Amino acid sequence: MKSKKAKEEAMEAAQTMRSGAQCVIDGLVEAGCEVLFGYPGGAVLDIFNHLYDAPLHFVLTRHEQGAVHMADGYARATGRCGWCLATSGPGATNTVTGLATAYMDGIPLVCITGQVPLHLIGNDAFQEADVIGITRPVTKHNFLVRDADELPEIIAKAYYIATTGKPGPVVIDIPKNVQKQKTAKRAPKQVAMRAYHPDVTADPAEIEKLAELINRSARPLLYVGGGAINGDASEELTALARKANIPVTTTLMAMGVFPEDDPLSLRMLGMHGSVAANYAVDHCDLLISVGARFDDRVTGKISSFATRATIAHIDIDRSSIGKSVRADLGVHGYVKPVLAALLPLVQEAKHEEWLEQVNRWKDRFPFTYSQKGKEIMPQYVIEQIYEVSKGRAVIVTDVGQHQMWATQYYRYTKPRHFLSSGGLGTMGFGLPAAIGAQLGRPDELVVCITGDGGVQMNFQELVVAVERRLPVVVVIVNNGFLGMVRQWQELFYGHRYSGVMLGQEGRRPNEHVEMQANYLPDFVKLAEAHGACARRVTRPTEVAGALKEAFESRKTWVIECIVSPEANVFPMIPPGAHVAEMINRTV
Amino acid sequence: MKNIINCLVENQPGVLARIVGLISGRGYNIETLNVGPTADPTVSKMTIVVPGDAHVIAQVTHQLSKQVDVIEVVNMTNRRHLNRELILVRVAVKDHHSRVEVVDLASLFMARVVAVQEDSVTIQMVGNQETVADFLRLLKPYDIIDISRSGVIAVGREVVEHEGAK
């Protein structure tokens, strides 16, 4: 009897032998992957062969960087893991910027790369690159698969690592021969890793201490970062802030985690944050950091940051606590359960005097700008996006001035409605990330706010949106400059504009070109060539109408707004400076 | 201050590169690094000597602990431990007199002369961090031709329950 059973099992095993490539596809499906972004090549042919009839959507991007940013945008918009696939060598190296972007912001994604066959590794084979070595510092973890037997478990582990603890990107590098190799191995039901334990429970004593600090504080301030969005802690945070009347400021990564139309909201802090938020940091007696990491764009000069405050830091990443700024109290744990445990321990409070002071700052120093002639002011474009979308859009940005204006002149009231490359500051992120976000949340209005610099870095991905009839609306805030760099050159380098002019007029002699057109490319033609609807807007009165048409059409749109060329982002705390050195010229 | 950090890691290819890359990528120095197998063939032990103040060491420890391949991190400096380093040092000796001096010095440190040439002696010395430093300081007036150091290894003197940062 027994031997018969063993025989049957052996036969069944033989029938269920799978190739490594099949294991990859099965692993993706088992992990719940619905959309895979990628680009084929010689070293992933076997995987693509099995992708042919796999039960998941495959999105062929036009560049591997686009694939990673799309997976990233998808992950940011949905909270689920993003998945992408690239070939060996150049395919894999093209993913590096996208991986670094996701790594800095703690975004869960798994990137599968092909590799040359094991026996050729180290031989300078065609399309070989040491992907494990190259991606090591920009991933949470990476795996080189040496045997197909390991593959099912590695895929399960990669997903587990990417999505737990502080999330992050994980690379699985799979040599071509391993993709072909057969295996009977299955993924374990549960991933167990000896050296990785993301199931951290915060110390109740620390939570009690924090509650005590809050109850004793006269001028508390919640400083909230991306961890509160990753950790889905918006509700708990809001309840805590309202119960004890604690004003809230968020980082770029946490826009909308606390409603910005709430009277307790001080909006964003840091270099281009609100005056009220930065003054509050300077004056508070207790700074409660919730899943934020005291980035230098937030703190400015460390030695004069929040000098009057006791600093408490809640974070799932132990290494983040006390890394750049002293933490008087560290609470190591997931922000959601920590805040939930904190709530009953915190007493209701009014903090009338403190809130009065904070409100005076808010009233006195709102975000403002002045109209220049008949030009479209870039800030006005953002205000109009807010008005016309009724504040309900998912905003995805590139990096630079428009990104900062998008934080200042739009009000975010829900998490996952502002997606931006915060830590790495990756130009070219916006458009592909918006496409990923729209695929993840097909019913939402997704607006990509970008600049004429950033949009050109991955413009080719527009095709993906058009092909899939995605109603992404791309608003190009075109000032003819690489605006943020120009702003720094204006303020800190004596107006010496070097390498920042996208228009052809007025360049330095060593950048001079014989004028063909004042500005290239023609974004309207370019967008139309990609199959998108497009329009150029040059007068303020046209902005709202153009947006309305685009938003209502549910088609892929590119709206180019020609804006005032030398508008600056204010307020601005110069890099490494104290809040008192803030520049706030609204003229 | 120098800190001796013991790090138990998965015995996997690439782990050494990961640890070294992590420390150098974040701008910390490694003074010595030693890697070897443990009683468990799936686990390797690294002993890393890192100079730095308490803040730097805390960061190094937390960053190491965060790695997916790192099983346990223990800062040996904070607890009762033994540490040893093996050095091989070749010293030039001009004449009989200087040879006697060098050999004499070695014997004071219970170091052994392991090779003798007409114009040099090679000494093998084992000691803890302080002793090795003292020996090398006293050798300084002589002409050191070559020196190889194993890097510090360390072992705890007592069993501590739930040790490590993980």
Boltz contact constraints between the chains, C-beta under 6 A:
constraints:
  - contact:
      token1: [A, 132]
      token2: [B, 14]
      max_distance: 6.0
  - contact:
      token1: [A, 136]
      token2: [B, 18]
      max_distance: 6.0
  - contact:
      token1: [A, 136]
      token2: [B, 21]
      max_distance: 6.0
  - contact:
      token1: [A, 137]
      token2: [B, 25]
      max_distance: 6.0
  - contact:
      token1: [A, 141]
      token2: [B, 68]
      max_distance: 6.0
  - contact:
      token1: [A, 161]
      token2: [B, 68]
      max_distance: 6.0
  - contact:
      token1: [A, 194]
      token2: [B, 71]
      max_distance: 6.0
  - contact:
      token1: [A, 195]
      token2: [B, 10]
      max_distance: 6.0
  - contact:
      token1: [A, 195]
      token2: [B, 69]
      max_distance: 6.0
  - contact:
      token1: [A, 195]
      token2: [B, 70]
      max_distance: 6.0
  - contact:
      token1: [A, 195]
      token2: [B, 71]
      max_distance: 6.0
  - contact:
      token1: [A, 196]
      token2: [B, 68]
      max_distance: 6.0
  - contact:
      token1: [A, 318]
      token2: [B, 62]
      max_distance: 6.0
  - contact:
      token1: [A, 319]
      token2: [B, 62]
      max_distance: 6.0
  - contact:
      token1: [A, 319]
      token2: [B, 63]
      max_distance: 6.0
  - contact:
      token1: [A, 319]
      token2: [B, 66]
      max_distance: 6.0
